[in-house]
């Protein structure tokens, strides 16, 4: 199964999550209660467990879902990505239907 997905070094694609939300680093930092420098480091894979958990929780509270799984032996991650949670997709679909 792993052969179907490219392996990456980061388990959580914070940069992709920010892009999905169409936010700047400063916006995410302020909203999540972190500094821009911390956001930059997390997006580069420089992990600090408390900051990592705080940012991941913030994204998840804002309807972002992280995908993928890891291989502990190699430290590689597969199928890594982001998407809107089902509830967000339903919300946007309903909004689009209301505007027709």
Beta strands, then each sheet from edge to edge (+ up, - down):
strand 1: 64-71
strand 2: 76-84
sheet 1: 1+ 2-
end
